[in-house]
Amino acid sequence: IYGMDSALFSALYDYIKIKDVGKTANQRMDINRIEIEDIGQLGVVNERLASRLVSYRSKLGGYKNMGQIHEVYGMDSISKTVLADRLFIRPNFVPEKININQADYERLSEHPYINDQFAAAIVRYRNLNGGITGIEELTHFRSVDRYQIDKLFPYLEF
């Protein structure tokens, strides 16, 4: 206890109780920093789903918006709604980026928003054209629509 003389602290030690506050069920937590154990303390999902939430975050490069928790396999709608209320994303959060001109097929296809066909098309396009300069070039790919491109955009660098 700060500011207390050590002799006085020793004399009062048996009478001092410091409550362990920890993380409570009502505390909001950063979805991009939370760990499996922390999610379990929220009392909303089991360990398997908590693990999927963290694993999906890792594959994405971080959650950019709370709607992305709806993409986690096996999460029921009630859990998704409660988690969306108890978790948050820092306003200045920048997700991990994939350099679309340097990443190989395997790295590209690991991202949840890039399927195998799209990853192959990116590599093929790069090889033929010397690289991709911006998001608009991706709109010409048949293997992906504008909605998917918009979801992927925060995770790309050119």
N, C-alpha and C positions, 0 to 999 in steps of 0.2 A: 504494500500500500504506500503510494507515493507521499512523501512529506512526513512520514511517521518515523520517529526515532526507533532504531532497531531494538533497543531495550524495551520500549513500550510495546512494539509489535510482538516481541517474544512473550511478554506478560499477557497480552490479549489474544494470542494466537488461537487458543482453544475456543474462544467466543466469537471469532470472526468466521462468517460463512459468506462466500462469494458465489452467487448463483451463476451456473453455466447457462448463458443465454442461448448459445448455438444458433442454428438456423431454425426458424419456426415455419409452420405450415402457411402462415400468412405473409411471410417475407417474400418480396419479389426478387428474383435472381436473374443474372445475365445468362441467357441461353447459350452464348458463345464461350462461356467460362465454366459453366456448371459441370459437375462430374456426376457419374452414375449414382454415387451415394447421396449426393445432394438432392437429386431428383427423387430418390426413394423417400427422403425426409418430407417431401411435399405431400406424400400419401395419396398420390393420384394414380401412378402406374407401378407395375411390378418391375423387378430388376431386369427382366428380359427386354421390356419395352424401353426402359431407361437406357439400356445398353444400345438399343437400336437408334434412339434419339441422338446419342453421343456419336455413334458410328456414322450415322447419316450426316451429321454436322462435319465430321472429319472428311467424308467423301466430297461434300459440297465445297468445303473451304470456309465454312461458317454460314450461319443462317443470316440472310440479308433482310428477310421479313418474316413475321410470325406465321403467315399463311403456309410457309414451308413445312411446318410440323404436320400438316395434313398429308404430306407426302410420305411420312414414315409408316412403313408397313405394320399393320396390326394394331394401330392406334384407333380406339373407338372414338366416336364423335364427342362424347361427354369428356373423356380425358383430354382431347384436343382443345376443347373449349376452356376447361379448367387450367390447363397448362398455359394457354394463351393469356390468361388473366394473371398467372403467377410468375411468368417469365417475361423478360424484356430484352430488347436489343439496344445497345448503346447507339445514340444518334450518329456518332462519328465512326462507327464500326466499318472497317474496310476488309472484305473477305480475301482469302488467299486467292491469288490470280494464277491463271494458266497462260503462259505465253503461247499463243496459238501458232506462232511461226517457229517455235523451237521444240514444243512438246511432241513426243513421238506418238504413234498410234495407241500404244498401251496406256500412256498417261492420259491422253484425250478420252479414251473409252472408259476410263475409271470414273470419270465425272458422271453423276446421275443424269445430267441433262444432255449428255453426248452418247448416243448409242453407237454400236459398232459401225453401222452404215455411214453415219455422219462423220465419225472419226476417220474412216477410210477416205471419204470424200474430201475432207479437209487436207489430209496428207497428199492426196492425188492433186488437188488444186494448187497447193503450195509448190509441189514439184514441177508443175507445168507453168506456173505464173510467177514464181520467185517469192511468193509470200502473200499474206492477206493484210491489207492496209487499214481496214475498218469494218465495222459491223454490217454496213450495207452490202458488202461483197457476199456475206453469208446468206442474204435473202435470195440469191440466185441458185442455191443448193436445193435440189428436189427432195432430199431426204429430211428436210426440216422446215417447219413453218415459222411465221413471224412471232407467234406466241412463244415458241421454244427459244427462239433467238433472243427475245426480250428477257426471258428468265435467265438465260445463260450470260448475257452481257456483263453483269457486275463481276463475273468470275474470269473475264478474259482481259488480256493485254495484248496489244499488237506491236 
